[in-house]
Amino acid sequence: MLDVMLIRDATSDDWPAIWPFLRRIVAAGETFTWDRDVSEDRARSMWLLEPPSRTVVAVGPDQEILGTAKMNPNHMGPASHISSASFMVDPAHAGRGVGRALGEHVLDWARGQGYRAMQFNAVVETNTRAVALWRSLGFEVLATLPEGFAHPAEGYVGLHIMYRTL
């Protein structure tokens, strides 16, 4: 576990540090529903969000970016009171509490913005560390889309919709 970690708003200057691990995670095709060969420009536009949405980075004591999260309304109009979020932790820093810190930060942000709940639309069921983390933060699996995700090693696996009230 890291003793010191700062979570702050991401800036365009952070992108060169985010892109390498984001690209590796997406290219692996094990946890994210993006095209595995997403271009850098497309990834940047999907990750660095404009207000009222938000993108943050978790930064270690040496100012190294350990992970990142983006948060946004899950839907528009009459369903815009439900938030969503996505997370990427640099695999070099996995298991050190970065994901939990980002998850807690995102939940606090959503509460502060007046959202009533948070929903994750696509948590790959074989991503057991993420599923366990989200459950420990109060999320439940509402449903699982059978064979909703084409995993490169496991074949077609379920895709969870996870939810919690705020």
Buried (B, 14 or more C-beta within 10 A) or exposed (E): EEEEBEBEEBEEEBBEBBBEBBBEBBBBBBBBBBEEEBEEEEBBEEBBBEEEBBBBBBBBEEEEBBBBBBBBBBEEEEEEBBBBBBBBBBEEBEEBBBBBBBBEBBBEBBEEBEBEBBBBBBBBBBBEEBBEBBEEBBBEBEEBBEEBBEBEEEEEBBBBBBBBEB
